[in-house]
Amino acid sequence: MNADDLLRQLFPAGHAVQRRGDLLAGSGRVDNETVAVVGTTNHAYIGVELALQLAAKVLAVVREHPGRALLLLVDTRGQRLSRRDELLGINGYLAHFAECLELARRRGHRLISLVYAEAVSGGFLAGGMQADAICALPAAEVQVMNLPPMARVTRIPLERLEELSRHSPIFAPGVENFFRLGGIHEIWPDSLAARLKAALGADAVTDQRRELGYERGGRRLAAEVARRVRERDHG
Amino acid sequence: MNALRHSYYEASARQRLTVLLDAGSFHEFLPPAARVTSPHLPALGLPVAFDDGVVVGRGLLDRHPVLVAAQEGGFLGGAVGEVHGAKITGLLERALADKPAAVLLLLESGGVRLHEANAGLIAVSEILRALLALRATHTPVLALIGGTYGCFGGMGIVARCCDAVIMSEVGRLGLSGPEVIETVAGVEEFDSRDRALVWRTLGGKHRYLLGEAQRLVADDIGAFRATAIELLTTRRPLELAALEAEQARLEARLARYGDCRDAADIWARLGVPRPERLPLLDEAEFHQAVAPALAGTKP
């Protein structure tokens, strides 16, 4: 879905979200509540400039609108792959963005992310994946890597990966696969305004994704392993 | 001092912990005997490791209780899968209750383990959330980077979400590794076999001069230990004023160096005399050479 259609459906009462290059920022109305909106569009590759702009927008919300819920709109093909970005320390820029989101959470801003087009590894990791509620449209594309390049890198035959992907959510791209692993909390097939309103009303919670992954059968071990490391032989 | 020098670069994760921590103080959680292994690798016909490539536990550092995680580059390049990631996340969550003097992360990783792609990415994001939740409680978290495989992918982001990064010259830190960039963007963008270029761009000296690493140490586990002890009380508070200062610092870096094509251009602009010789200097000579330039610009 494109960003204009998405914003119309999310905010039938109106919004003031501006687009500047690949950056989306502004606010929208949900009943009597104003929601801050920060995100990317045009299947953005996130380089140092865009990471800084995203962080600046989050800091502005924290500074100027204490406690206002923050909706992260996700459309990224991942981090920009360039020597210049690495030379400047792009991992530090994305880390700063993640820290700004954590600051917002600590100060009572509810964080909701919605993958409305694409979400690929690095760009998704530091932003949308840090939200309290991670949501996606069913037609969105979520992935670490497509199967053909994965087959090349891991030297595992493509046919084998395709066959395994029919039963396992581990390898293949897809909203449904990430949902089964607990990496996406909710899939929003319709009534986006109502779903956003419901998500705003839910309590912010600690990270429950491992438990979700267990309940949904996609990640059997993560919750148990973390619990054993956390709780064994204190003292 | 150099009579007993242990190369951090060449050591395994367990050897690093043995020398880093007070003698005999390390106690491992979910040790290899617990046989907690990846549930996904056997389906691909791949061998498992009994620690899934990461060692977690507690120990003493200069008599202070610390929690530690050490990634083993020798197993799938230290890449993060479901179990590997959950061990680190569990350790960070444990620190909320244990309240150690610090948590030390000995990072050596290519990032997400592609053999467990989706679960690996989610696992790294869980590490990141647990790390930032811990930071908010004021327990310092230090990243140590000096292993063979460097620290890349999502773990490069994790490293920079720690309170401080300690690196050796041979350590490498970044997001997309040179091989990945070369594969996607071509050899003219990044020649991953040009070792001098790789280290100049991603190595400890450049990271230190950029302000991405707070300390540059010799390739010696003892030097890492001494510096970790020194930084035990270092904190980078997750507060608005601190993050606004970081925003300004990163904006200034972009404005100052955004048009540089090579690390040596950045070093020259920083005011280091004869920057082309920096890769050749040993650790002590390097600090001497760059100190005047760094004194003028707080990195």
Interface residues (C-beta under 8 A of the other chain):
Chain A: V48 E49 L52 A55 A56 L59 V62 R63 Q79 L81 S82 R83 R84 D85 E86 L87 L88 G89 I90 N91 G92 Y93 L94 A95 H96 A98 E99 C100 E102 L103 R106 R107 S121 G122 F124 L125 A126 M129 Q130 Q143 V144 M145 M150 V153 T154 I156 R160 L164 S168 P169 I170 F171 A172 N177 F178 L181 G182 G183 T206 D207 R209 R210 G213 G218 R219 R220 L221 A222 A223 E224 V225 A226 R227 R228 V229 R230 E231 R232 D233 H234
Chain B: H27 F29 L30 V36 P39 H40 A43 L44 V56 E82 V83 G85 A86 K87 T89 G90 L91 E93 R94 A97 D98 V112 L114 H115 E116 A117 N118 A119 G120 L121 I122 A123 V124 S125 E126 L128 R129 A130 L132 A133 R135 A136 G153 G154 G156 I157 V158 A159 R160 C161 L173 G174 L175 S176 V180 I181 V184 A185 E189 F190 T201 L202 H206 R207 L210 E212 L238 E239 L240 L243 E244 E246 Q247 L250 E251 R253 L254 Y257 G258 C260 R261 D262 A263 I266
